[in-house]
Each structure stands twice: as C-alpha cells, then as structure tokens.
Amino acid sequence: MSKGTPATQALTRAKVAFELLEYDYVSGQAQIGLHAAEAIGWDPSRVLKTLMVEVDGRPCCAVVPSGASLSMKRVASAFGGKSAQMMDPAKAERLTGMHTGGISPFGQKKRVPTAFEAGAMAAERIVLNGGKRGLMVVVTPADALEVSGGKAAALAAD
C-alpha cells in the first residue's frame, strides 16, 4: 500500500475527509489546471491551481480557479506587501518538495503564507492538486483553509 503524497498525508494527519481523483497528466500543457478540470469532469471554477509567488521577496502560495489569472497587485495586498511576482519554477519545486504541475497547498516542505481566491470558497467542495502530477483531492473550502493555514482573499484578475 502506498504511503501517499505529502499533501494526502497532511490531510490524513488533520483528520480531514477527502476524495482522490486521478487523471492522465500530460506534460507541456499550457493550462494544466484547465486540462485537469476537463480530464476529471469538474467545473474549472471549482478546480483550483496552486501558484507559488514571491511578495516583497518572501515566498507565498496563491490558490485560484484553474481558468483564472492572478492579479499581482491583489496578491501583494493579500499578503501585506507592495509587489508580487511568480516564483521561478525550480525554486518552487525546491521550496515545496513537489514538481510543478503537482504542487499542492498541503504538505509543502516549508510552510508559507497561503491565500485562496475568496470567490472560489463559496463552493460546497473544491478540487486541488494532491501533491503529484495527475492526482487531485476533493475537500471542503473550510478544510482547505484549516489544513493549509490559509485565508480567503481577492487574488484573481477581473
């Protein structure tokens, strides 16, 4: 029996109920989150992507619907900073211990401040990466916030 991923282990340790969904990950996809949503048959507004960013040089985690783009101004504001930028993928992989396309807000090697797009948190259940490419977890928004230590904030561009 597999011991799971750091993300599923974090959910299990927190005694959070979750469902696993798997799909065939295709590398090189421009919109990995949208590909995942289509592959698992879920509405893209409820399938969230995890993006690692830097706010005033500090690492942070921003989680938005798969079809949304980040507003760097909103991201900076959500984390109490002046400027934000995407983190280099290699740096994100080292920091989280997960590969891009498989980064989850749960079970990261180094816990960083995390924020979820507030508009996505009204759904009954949301889908997030499960810590490896091709693996997704279904959780409630409240559980996602609790396990990640995150908060809800406006992050997406209009």
Secondary structure, 3 states (H helix, E strand, C coil): CCCCCHHHHHHHHCCCCCEEEECCCCCCCCCHHHHHHHHHCCCCCCEEEEEEEEECCEEEEEEEECCCCECHHHHHHHCCCCCEEECCHHHHHHHHCCCCCCCCCCCCCCCCCEEEEHHHHHCCCEEEECCCCCEEEEECHHHHHHHHCCEEECCECC
